[in-house]
Amino acid sequence: MKRLFLIVAMAAILSGCIAGGTGNYRVSLQSKRITSINATQGPVRYGETAQRFEVREGDCGSNGSWNDCTKDRERSELLGPAHYGGPHWYAWSIYLPEDYPNIYPTKTALGQFHLAGNGVSVMFQNQSWYGRGGGLWVDRFVSSQSSIQDEIISEEDLRGKWHDILVKAVWSKGDDGEFTVWVNGVEKYTYKGFTSLNGSSVSHKYGIYRSFVSRYKFMNGDDVPVPTQVVYYDEVRYGRTRAEVDIRMIEKQSIASTE
């Protein structure tokens, strides 16, 4: 997967599709600040390249049925294929620079699992409700009338290093659903119960997604620009087994094969 990404990355970004896992991720609404970088240009988790996502004030797009510009949203995101049932495994590595700003009370999602049609099963939020603690939080929507949040990376540990995220998901409208998250090889979150509504399929999205952007202006003044945010991603994979996607297992296998 990594070698394929190296070959097609820039051309794919320009054409609206990008290689990922065992299939393709595509642009979600707009992609003008999604780029492929090498180790001389920024942090790389593994191999020779990573992806850089940037959102500046006004970076909104539309696909005909949804318009970020009229709904108080901005983003640079990629969208994967739809899945149902399972188990399905997803993995990605994420790096936030030391100067990455938390723009509370605007919400910033750094990954989500989106229901077909509309709605969200799970989001990975930069901060919890009311900005509590910063960090990275699993925000589960589909299982209750209001979202339920759990911290998986603390504010103190969030920036300046790579974090490897691994997810096992069973997408189901029944009690057999599951959503488990590991961070840097340590299990941080587990939920058992329904993960989909009415049997809707679910797609992984990653990048930067800002909602309720006007809240930042309300808190800080209309003349204060919303800060630019930059996040790096690497080793984005999905598959039907952990061994296919877990970068820590893949690294160990690679080292063992050269010894």
N, C-alpha and C positions, 0 to 999 in steps of 0.2 A: 504493500500500500504506500509506504513512504517514497519508494523510488518512482512510482507512478505519479505521486503528488509533485515531486520535483520536476518531472518532465512537463506536466500540463498546467501547473498552478497558475501562472500569469495569464496564459491564454484562456484558461477556464474562467478566471475571475472576470475577464473582459466579456466573455460570451454569456455570463449569467449562471454558469454551473461550476462546481468545484468538486474534485475527487475527495471522497471520505469513506473510510470503512470499506464495506463490501459493495458500495454503490455510490450514488452522487448526492452531495448537498448542493442546494441552489440558493440563489440570493433571495432574501426576504425583503421585498419592497425597494431597497436601494443598496448600492454597494460601492459608492465612489471612494470610500476610505478603508477598504479591505485590501490589504496587500500581502504579498509573500516577501519575507525578509530572510537574510542569512545571518550568520553569527557576527559579522562585522557591522551589521545594521541594528542588532538588537538581540535579546535573549532567545536562545534555541534550546529546547528541552532535550531533543534526541535527533540524531541525524544531522542534516545540513540546513534545514529551513524551518521556519515557524510562520504563523499567520499573525498579522498585526491588524487590530480593529480600532478604529477611531471614530468618535462622535463629537461633532462640534455643534454649537447652537444653530438651529435651523436645518439640521440633517434629517429631513422627513421625506417620506415617499408615499406612493399610492399604487395599488394594483387594480383599481376599478371598483372592487367591492369594499376595500378598506383604505382609508386615507389618514396616515399619521398626522399630516399637517393640520387637519381639522379636528383631530381628536387629542391634541395636547401631548403628542408623542414624538420621539426621535429614535433612530436606531441605525446600527450596522450589524446585520445578522445573517446567518446562513441557516437553511432549513433542510432537514434530512427527510428520507422517505417515511411513509406511514407504516406502523406496525400494530398488530393486535395479538393477544395471547401471549405465549412466551414459555419459558423465560427468554428475554432479550437482554443482552449486555451492551453497555455503552461506556466509553471511556474518553477522557480528554485531559490534557494538562493545561493549566492556566497560570499566568504570571501577571501580577499587577505591579507596575513601577512604583518606586518609593514616593513619587510625587502624585500618584493617582488620587484624585479628590473624591470624597464622599459628598454627594450633592443633595443630601436630605434637606427638605422634605420631598423633593422629587425622588421617585422610586427608580432604582437601577437594577435590572435583572441581568445576570451574567450567565444565562442559560435557562432553558425552559423545555418542558414537555407539553406540547400543544395538541389539543383535541381537534379532530377533523371537524370542519365547519366553523366552530368558534369555541372559545373557552380554553382553560388551562388545567392540566392535571397537577403539575408541580413546577415551581419556579425556584431558581437559585438567586436570592436577593442579596444585594450588597449591604443592606442593613435591615433590621427588623422593624416592626411597627414603631412609630414615633422615634426612629433613629436609634433604638436601644442598642448600644454597644458596637455599632458598625459591624465589621467582619462579613462572613458569608453564611447565609441561612437557607435551609430548605424550607420552602413555603408551600404547603400542601393545600390545594384549593378544592379538589373534586370531592373530598370525603366529608365536607361539612358546609354549612351555610356561610361560615366565615373561615378565613385561612388559618392554618395552624403552623407555627414556625418553630424550628429547632436550629441552633447554631452548630455549624460543622467546622468553621475556621474562625478563630478569634481575630479581633481587630489588630491585636499586637503581633499576630503571626501572619497576617494576610499579605503584606507587600514585600517586594524585593526578592522573591524566591518562587520557584515552580511548585505548584501543588498538583498532584495526580488524583483526579476524580474518577471513581469507578462506580457504575450503577448497575444493579440487577433489577429488572422490572418484569412483572407479569401484568399485562394490560387486560383488565377484566372488569365487568360490571357486577361481579359477584364477590363473595368473601374469599375467593382464592387469589385475589390480586395481591401484588407485593411491590414494594419499592424500598430497596436497600442501598445505602451509599457508604463507600469507603473513601477516605481521604489519606493519601500517602500510605496506603496499605492497612489502615486502621478503620474498622467499622465504626461509623459515626451516627448512623440513623437507620432505623428499620420500621417499616409500616406494613401491616397486613390488613387487607380489606379491599374494597372496590377502588379501582384506579382509573376507571373510565365511566362515562355517562352514556347509557343507552347503547353500549357496544361500539362507541366511536373509536376509530383507530387513533394512534398517538404518534406524533413526530417530534424528534429532538431538534431544538434550535440552539445555536450558540453564537455569542458575540456580545454586543452591548445594546440593551433595549431600555430606553428611558420613558417613563410615563408620568403624567401630571407634571410636565415641565414647568408650567406656570407657577407651581407652588414655590419654586426656588425664587422666582421674581417677587412673589408676594412677601416672602420672608426677608429678602435682601434688597429689594428696590427694583423698580422697572429698568433703571439705567445700569444695573449690574449684570454683566453677561453671565450666562450659565457656563461653568467651566467645561473645557474640553476634557474628555476621558479617553484614555488609551489602554487597551488590554491585549495581551498576547496569548495565543492558543497554539497547541502543538499536539500531535499524536491523537487526533480525533478519530475514533473508531467505533464501529458497532458490529455485533455478531451474535451467534447463538450460544457461544461458550465463553467462559472467562479467559481461557487461554488465547483466544483470538484477539482480545482487545486490551488486556491488562499490560500496560507498558512495563511494569516492574517484572512481570513474568517473561515478557519478550526480551528485555534487557538481559536477564539471567540466562535465557536460552542462547542469546547471541554470544555472551561471554563464554559459556560452556562449549559452544561449537568451535571457538577459536583456540581453546586450550589444548 
